Amino acid sequence: MVKVTPDPPDRSLEDSLAHASGLLRCAMATACESAENHTGVKRDLAFSVVHLIDMAKAAVDRSLDQIQSP
């Protein structure tokens, strides 16, 4: 059977963290936009997702900073 999707290229830890940070930045933009378009409980839930994404991005960025520091 022929594999249609190629294997992703090997990434360093730094590249993987930078990619994760970018994905979280996009998720943050999506969650913020969603929150702005809702009211009440749905708005609260969307902003709770914003908060969780922010915490995850901070953790990834701290790890990335530690790798980049000599």
Legacy VTK file of the C-alpha trace (Angstrom):
# vtk DataFile Version 3.0
C-alpha trace
ASCII
DATASET POLYDATA
POINTS 70 float
0.000 0.000 0.000
1.347 3.440 -0.931
1.541 6.025 1.820
-0.069 9.254 0.595
1.133 11.535 3.390
4.911 11.840 3.725
6.557 11.620 7.111
7.134 15.046 8.638
10.756 16.161 8.691
12.656 15.597 11.909
12.603 18.710 14.056
14.850 19.785 16.844
13.344 20.474 20.247
13.790 24.199 19.607
11.976 23.969 16.255
9.155 21.961 17.831
8.714 24.475 20.649
8.753 27.393 18.205
6.124 25.625 16.093
3.978 24.927 19.177
4.273 28.584 20.178
3.035 29.655 16.762
0.118 27.227 16.914
-0.833 28.538 20.351
-0.686 32.112 19.046
-3.168 31.143 16.306
-5.381 29.342 18.823
-5.309 32.458 21.012
-6.493 34.650 18.137
-9.301 32.217 17.355
-10.413 31.951 20.983
-10.345 35.738 21.465
-12.411 36.281 18.343
-14.884 33.651 19.492
-15.158 35.256 22.931
-15.823 38.676 21.426
-18.723 37.256 19.409
-20.517 35.669 22.374
-22.236 36.800 25.534
-22.935 35.289 28.915
-21.748 31.785 29.708
-20.472 31.141 26.169
-18.292 34.252 26.425
-16.998 33.127 29.828
-16.133 29.686 28.439
-14.328 31.177 25.462
-12.299 33.458 27.729
-11.426 30.497 29.950
-9.958 28.859 26.835
-8.026 32.083 26.178
-6.601 31.860 29.702
-5.601 28.189 29.286
-3.933 28.903 25.948
-2.082 31.840 27.493
-0.726 29.625 30.278
0.346 26.940 27.790
2.026 29.511 25.525
3.886 30.993 28.499
5.200 27.539 29.439
6.316 26.821 25.864
7.936 30.242 25.522
9.811 29.817 28.827
11.140 26.475 27.609
12.135 28.017 24.303
13.937 30.862 26.106
15.890 28.345 28.213
17.019 26.482 25.113
18.072 29.674 23.335
19.997 31.067 26.331
23.689 30.091 26.392
LINES 1 71
70 0 1 2 3 4 5 6 7 8 9 10 11 12 13 14 15 16 17 18 19 20 21 22 23 24 25 26 27 28 29 30 31 32 33 34 35 36 37 38 39 40 41 42 43 44 45 46 47 48 49 50 51 52 53 54 55 56 57 58 59 60 61 62 63 64 65 66 67 68 69
